[in-house]
C-alpha cells in the first residue's frame, strides 16, 4: 500500500478513487495518538479510504473484493458511543504522570480503579488536579509544585492521609519538587512517601513500587550514585519476584541500574547493558515516548564514556533532531540531549560548532527554568569549557560562575560540583603555568575519592592533574611515579584501548623521555628536572569535559602553550622585528607579538627554487635558515614544519585584519568629525569606505 502511494492507481469497482497519498506508515498510529480515541472516533472518511485502497489493490492483483461499505460504516459509527474519551486532567495518569512520562505509563498500565476519577462532589480536587496537569504540560515546575502542594493539602483534608489519591498527589508533589532543582527535598519527600505507601497500601501496590523507583531516581540526582544503584537493584529484584510484574517499572529500574552503574565508574558495562535494554524500551514505551528518548541519550552518553566519542556525537545529533520534533524544542529531555550533543561535539574537536550548540541550549534552558536550575548550569558548563579554546579568560570566568551555582544548587560535595571545582582548577592551571600548587589538585582528588571511590575515572583524572602539577612545579623525576600510578589505574579501570588510557600512556612516555634526555640514559628517575624545562604551562591539564573520551582537542597533548599577544600599535614599517629565535631553551620564553610576526613575514626573503634531483619542479617559499632566523620556530634551521607555516600565516592574517579594522575605525572617527563640523563642501570629495 505504501508503494502504491508512489504510483497512479485505478479506482475501485465502485467508481470511487482511493487516496493512497493519505496512507503513510504512521497514519493510524498518528491519528489515534492525536485523537486519543482507539476506536469509534466518528471520522468515517479515514476508514472508508483505507477500505477503498484495499479494494483497489486487490482488484489490481486479480482478486475482486465486494466490500459492504454501508455495513462497515454502520458498525464503525456504532462504536462512537463506546469509544474511549480523551483523557481528562482529572485522571491520575494525567495529573500524577510526570513530564518524563514514566509515572504516566506505569499507572496507565496498572489501571488501578482508585485512580480513575475523584469521588463525586470533590470538584475542588478535580480543579486542582487539572491545574497540576495544565502546568505540567506547560512545564512550569515551580507553579506545578505549588499546585501539587495545594492538591495534597486538600486531598488529605477531604479524604485522609492514607487514601490512595492523597498518596498519589504526594507523588506529584515530590516529582515537581525535584524538577524545580531541589533534588534533596524531592528525595526526602519520596522516602517518606514510600514508607507511608508500604504502611497503608502494602508493598505490592503500584504506588509503592513507583515510589521505590522514584527514590532511586532522586538518589541519583543528589549524587549518591552507589546508593541509587543499590536501590535500582532492589526494585528490579522486587519486580522479578512479583507475580504480575509491571513491564514499565521493570524496564525503568533496569535502565536506571545500568545508568547508575556507569556513574559509579563502570561505563563499559553500562554501555553493553543499555544497548541490550534499548530495543525492549522502544517496544514497550514506543519510539517517541520521553522515556525512550532518555534511554537512547543514556546509551549514547555511555558509548562516549566507554571510549567512542565520535559515535556518541553522531547518535546524539540525530537524537536531538528527533526529540525536538516529537517532544518539542523546549522539552527538558530535548534540552538535555542538546547539551549532551554539544559536549560530545566538542569532544571530537568541533569547538566552534559545539560552542554555538551549548550557548543555544543554555539560553533555552535559562528561558525555561532560570539560571539556578541544574539544566541551565550544565549547559553553561559545557559552553564555558568550549570557550576555553577560543577565549580562555571568558572560559575561566564562566567556569567560576558555574562552580558557584553548582555549590548553591547541588551542594559542595556533589560529584558534579567537585567536577566543576576540578575544571576551574585545571583551567586556571593551564593559564597560570608552572606556579600551580599541586596541593590544590590533591585536595580535589581526595574529595573526589571520598565521594566516588579511588578508582572512579573522574578521581583518576584529578590524580592525573596532580601528576601534571608536580611535573610543572617540581620536575619530571618527582612526577614520574605519579604518572606511572595513574597510567596503571587507567589501564585497570578503562582498558588499554580507551582514549584516556592512551593519553595517560603518552604523557608517561614524554616524562620518561624528558628524564632520559636530561641524563643521557634510559628510563630511570634521576634528580628533578628544573621548572624551567616546563615554563608557562607544561602539559595541559584534564577537565571533566574528557568524561572518558579522547581529549577534547590536541591541546591536551601539547605543552608550553604561549598565546600570541597583540601590542597597542603595530610595528612600523622598516623597524626590526621583535621575533627572535629561542637560542637558550633553558630560559623562559617571551610571548610573541602578532604584529611583530607580520613585520617578520613582510621582511622575509622569498624565492622560487628546485630541489636537487627535481630540477624540473619549481617551488615558492623562504629558505629554512631565513625562516628560523626570523621566527625561531621548529627543531633547527634545516626545515620548515607545515604547522609552523600555517601558524605564521594565520597570525599574519589576524594582524592584517586588526590593522584594517583600526584604520576603518580611524576613518569613521574622522568622518564623524567632518559631519559634526558641517563642512558639506569639504565632504563632497570624500570617498566613503565600505
HELIX and SHEET records of a PDB file:
HELIX    1   1 UNK A    4  UNK A    6  5                                   3    
HELIX    2   2 UNK A   20  UNK A   22  5                                   3    
HELIX    3   3 UNK A   27  UNK A   35  1                                   9    
HELIX    4   4 UNK A   44  UNK A   60  1                                  17    
HELIX    5   5 UNK A   69  UNK A   78  1                                  10    
HELIX    6   6 UNK A   80  UNK A   82  5                                   3    
HELIX    7   7 UNK A   92  UNK A   95  1                                   4    
HELIX    8   8 UNK A  102  UNK A  110  1                                   9    
HELIX    9   9 UNK A  113  UNK A  115  5                                   3    
HELIX   10  10 UNK A  123  UNK A  137  1                                  15    
HELIX   11  11 UNK A  141  UNK A  159  1                                  19    
HELIX   12  12 UNK A  164  UNK A  179  1                                  16    
HELIX   13  13 UNK A  183  UNK A  200  1                                  18    
HELIX   14  14 UNK A  206  UNK A  221  1                                  16    
HELIX   15  15 UNK A  225  UNK A  241  1                                  17    
HELIX   16  16 UNK A  247  UNK A  263  1                                  17    
HELIX   17  17 UNK A  267  UNK A  285  1                                  19    
HELIX   18  18 UNK A  290  UNK A  305  1                                  16    
HELIX   19  19 UNK A  309  UNK A  327  1                                  19    
HELIX   20  20 UNK A  332  UNK A  347  1                                  16    
HELIX   21  21 UNK A  351  UNK A  369  1                                  19    
HELIX   22  22 UNK A  374  UNK A  387  1                                  14    
HELIX   23  23 UNK A  392  UNK A  410  1                                  19    
HELIX   24  24 UNK A  415  UNK A  432  1                                  18    
HELIX   25  25 UNK A  438  UNK A  452  1                                  15    
HELIX   26  26 UNK A  457  UNK A  474  1                                  18    
HELIX   27  27 UNK A  476  UNK A  494  1                                  19    
HELIX   28  28 UNK A  499  UNK A  519  1                                  21    
HELIX   29  29 UNK A  531  UNK A  534  5                                   4    
HELIX   30  30 UNK A  554  UNK A  557  5                                   4    
HELIX   31  31 UNK A  594  UNK A  603  1                                  10    
HELIX   32  32 UNK A  624  UNK A  631  1                                   8    
HELIX   33  33 UNK A  642  UNK A  677  1                                  36    
HELIX   34  34 UNK A  680  UNK A  683  1                                   4    
SHEET    1   A 2 UNK A 607  UNK A 609  0                                        
SHEET    2   A 2 UNK A 619  UNK A 621 -1                                        
END                                                                             
